[in-house]
Amino acid sequence: MRRRPTMKDIARRAGVSESAVSFALNDRPGVSAATRARVRRVADQLGWQPSTAARALSGEGAATVGLVLARPARTLGVESFFLQLVSGVQEALAARRLGLLFQVVEDVDAECALYRRWWAEHRVDGLLVVDPREDDPRPALLAELGQPAVIIGAPGARPVPAGTPVSHLWADDAGAMASVVDHLHGLGHRRVVHIAGLPGLAHTRRRIDSLRSEAGRRHLTDVTSLPTDYSDAQGAEATRRVLASARPPTAIVYDNDVMAVAGLAVAAERGVSVPGDLSIVAWDDSVLCYTTHPPLTALTRDTAAFGRQAATHLTALLDGAPATDLRAALPRLTPRASTGPARGTTPAAR
């Protein structure tokens, strides 16, 4: 096997000392501009790359980005959102020869403890932080550690302290919910249930608040939200509960594709026609949504591009760019056969 080039090889080829090579490659004073350029040219010719382990031990970096997910592990295997997000993140990091350290933990306390350990061990150069909470301890911790990070998702109640190297990338959940309500209202729906995700997440709260606001603007009084853990099991159970009520909804909005498909199965199980008796909307579009029968109306966005955007902003922070607050493109509602006029309405009555 070909031996990896070392600093000693570079020093021999460039005709300088090993210490001069170290100064040149690590942007430290002690060598002239001409020597620095010659050393870097030789390093490129030899195909030299810095040792990740050595960089970590010296405190200069780990060439790795961390991503921690504090969600029930059972909900991840069938949900496509995070798979697409991570694929986009990995694509952007690979272009910079950065690795991704991914871990699932039980709760936010465990996530914070892991951040502290990674920081102490120089395990990661930066963090991608997901699922902002309403009462989120992570912004203050990131400020305390001085750890570059990009928070992905709707801002929580606790802002990131000023001067912290933390950027924010978020989608307009309120605007997306408004487009869903507008679509359903235009079809004559007046009884709408929102089967939501985890309570306490900032984006869950924004969706619930937007639903209430849009319903109030249209004088709809029979609108409600039910929190779940995003799983198909809880999505199905919530669907059974609302369909068995005295006044079942004419439309249900699900906070992810998995729950929407589970809800569609429950409707079939109970003999409820979709969209004749019930219209269904999924928040995140995926192959599940357009391969079911009927195919599901869904909010469509390029989730992989969202991940690439987050990782690109993190690498910019690592390069010394200032922190930014960026709103991603508004998800687009894609109507399919799972939504139709509410029973008993006509186009003229809407």
N, C-alpha and C positions, 0 to 999 in steps of 0.2 A: 504494500500500500504506500501511496505517496505520503511523505512526511510533511506535516503542516509547517509552513514557514514561521520562524520565530524572530524576535527583535534582534537576536544575535546575527541571524542571516541578513537582516536589513542593514545592520551596522557594518557588516563585512562588505556587502555589496556597495553601500554608500560611502564607505571610507570614513566613518565617524564612530564615536563611542556609543555603547548601549544607552548610556544616560542621555546622550543627545537625541537618540531615537525616541526614547521615552518622552522627553520634553516636546519634541516635534509632533508626535502622534497624539499627545494629550493636551495640545494647545497651551503649554506652559512656557513662561519666559526662560531664557538661558541659551537660546540658539538664534542665529540670524535668520532673516526671512529666506535667504537663498538656501541655507541648510535645511530649513523646515520644508521647503518646496521639494528639494532633492530627496529627502527621506520619504515624503509622502509618495513621490513618483515611484521610488523603488518598492515601497510597500504595495502599491497597486500592481506593479509588474510581477511581484512574487505571489500576489493573491492573498496577502496577509489580512486576517480579521482579528479584532480584539477578542480575548478570551472572556466569555460571559462570567465564568467563575472568578477570574481575576478582577474584573470590573466590580463585581459585587463585593469582594473582600476589601477592595480599596475604597469602597463607598462611591464609586463613579457611576454606578448604574448596573442594572441586571439585564438590559435588553429585553425586558418582559413587561407586559401590561396585565393588570389583574382585573377580574370580573367575578363578583360574588353574587349569588342569587339566594335570597332568603325567602323561599317559597316551598310549599310541600313538594317533595321530590316526585310524588305520584302524579302531579299535574303536568310534568314536563315532557313525559314520554310521547304524548299524543298532540301537544300543542305546537303548531308550526311557527308561531311568532318568534320565539327565542332561537329556534334553529336558523331561521332566515336572518335574524339580527346578528347572530354570531358569525354566520357565513360572510356577511358584509364586513363585520369588524375584522375577521381574519384576513380577508382580501386586502384591506388597507394596511394592516400591520405587516403582512408578508412583503408588501412593496418596500417597507422600511426595514426588513429583516428583524422584526420584533416578534416575540412569541406571546402567546396568550395563556395566562394561568387562570383557570376557571374552577370555581368551587361552589357547591350547594351547601347551605347551612340551615339550621333550624329557625333562626329568628334574627332580628336586627342586632340584638346584643351580641350574638355570636359573630355576626358580620363585622361589627366594630372591633371585637377582640382580634379577629383575623387581620383586619387592617393594621392594628397596632403591631402584631407579630411580623407581618410582612415588612412594615416600615423598619422595625428594629433589626430584621435580618437582611435588609437591602434586597428583598426578593423581587420587588417590582419597581419600575420607574414611574408609573402612573396608574390611575384607576378609572375604570368605566363603572359608574354607579347607576343602578336601575331602580325602578319602583320607588320614587320619592314618596315619603309619608307625610301625613298632615302634621304630626308632631315628631319630626325627624331629628335624631341626634347626630346624624352623619355630617352635615355641613360644618358644625362646630368642631368635630373631630378632624375633618380634613384641614380646617384652618389651623388647628393645634399642631398637626403633623407637618403642615406645609407641603402636603402631597398633591402634585398636579393631578387633576381629575376632570372628567366630563360627566355631569349628571344628566341622565337620559330620562326625560319624562316631565310631566307638568310640575312646576315648582310647588313645594310644600309651604306650610305656614312659616317655617323658619328659614329665612334667607341665608345665603352664603355670606359670611362676613366679608367686608370690603378688603381688597388687597390679597385675597386668597387666590392661588392659581387654579381656579375651578371655573370651567365653562359650563353653560347650560344649553342643552338641545331638547326642544320639546315640541310636541304636536298639539294642535288646537283641538282638544277634546270637546270643548264647548261648541265650537263651530261645527264639528263633525256631528254632534248630537242634534244640533239645530237642523242640519240637512236631513237627518233621519226623520225627525218629527215633522218637518215640512212635507216630506214624501208621504208619510202615513196620513197626515191630516188631509192632504190633497186627495187621498183615496177614500176619504170618509171615515177614517178610524177615530173613535172617540174614547175607547177604553184600551189603554196601552200599558203593558207591564214591561219594565226593564229588569232583566235578570242580570245583575251586576257582578263584578268581580270582588276581590278581597276588600272588606271594609278597612278604612284607615289609609289606603293608598290615595295619593293626591289626585291621580287621574280618575279614580272611581268617584271621588267626591265631586270633581268638576263635571263628570257626565251626569251624575244625579242632579246637581244644581242646575245644569243646563236644561235637563228634561223638565224640571219643575218650572223653570223660567219660561221655556218655550210653550209649555202647556198653559201656564197662566196667561201668557200673551194671547193665546187662542181660546181662552175661557174653557179649557178642558179640566174637569174636576176628577175624572176617574183614571188617574195616572199614578203609578207607584213603582218603586224600585225594591228589589230583593237582593241582598248580598249573598255571594257564594264564594267558594275557593277556586273557581275557574274550572273545576273538574266536570267531566261528563256526568258523573254520578249525582253531584249536587245540582247541576243544570237540569237533569231529568227529574229529580225529586221536586225542584221548584216548579217545573212545568206541570207536573201532575197536580200539585197543590193549587195552582192558579186556575187550571182548567176545570178542577172539581168545585170551584167556588160558585156561589149563587149567581154572580155576574161575571162570567169568564171574559178575559180580554178578547178583543178582535185582532190584536197585534201584539207580538212579543219581540223585544230587542234584546239580543244576547251579547254579552261583553267579549265573547270570543267565538271562533268557528266551531270548536269542539262542543260547547254547550248548545249552540244552535242546531248542530246535527243531532245531538241527543234529544233536544226538544222536538225536532221533526219526527224522530222515531216514536216519542211519546204520543204525539198527535195521531200518528198512524195507528198506534196501539189502542187508542181510545175512539177511533173512528172519526176523528176531526179532520176535515178536509183542509188542505193547504194548497192554494190560498182561499178556497171557497168560504171556509169558516174562520180561518186564522191565517194572518200574514206573519212571516218570520223575517227578521233582519239580523245578520251577523255583523259584529264589529270588525273583525279582521278577515279579509278575504284570503282564500287558500284553495288548493286543489279540492279539499273537502267540499267547499261551497259550490263549486260548479260541476261536481260529479255526482251529487245527490239527485234524487227525484222527488219533487222538483228542485232545480238548482236554486241556491239561496241568494237573495239580494244581500249585498255586503258592502262594507266600506273598504275601498281598495287603496292601497298605498304600496310603494316599493320599500318593503321593510329591509331588504338587504342594502339598499342605498342609504337608508336611515342609519344602519350600522356602520357603513363606510364613512358617512358624514361624521358620526360620533368619534370614530377612531382617528379620522383625519384631524379633527379639532384637538384631540388629545396629543397627537404627534406635534401639532403646532405649538401647544403649550410646552412640550418637552424641548422644543427648539427655541423657547424663550418668547413666544408671542404672548400678547396680553389675553386675559380671559374675556370671553364673549358670551352674550345671551342671544341664542338664535332660535327662531321658530321655523320648524320644518314645514313643507308643503301640506296644505289641508288635504286629508283623505277624501277621496272621491266616491260618492255613492254609486254603486253599480246595480241598477234594478234588474232583477231576474224573475223567474216564474213563481217565487215563494211569496211575493206581495201582489195583492190585487185589491179591488174595491171591497170595502166592508159590506157584509151581507145586509141587504135591504136598502143600499144606497144606489143612486144612479148618478151619472156625470153631472146632470143638472142640479142635483141636490148637494153636491160637495161644497 
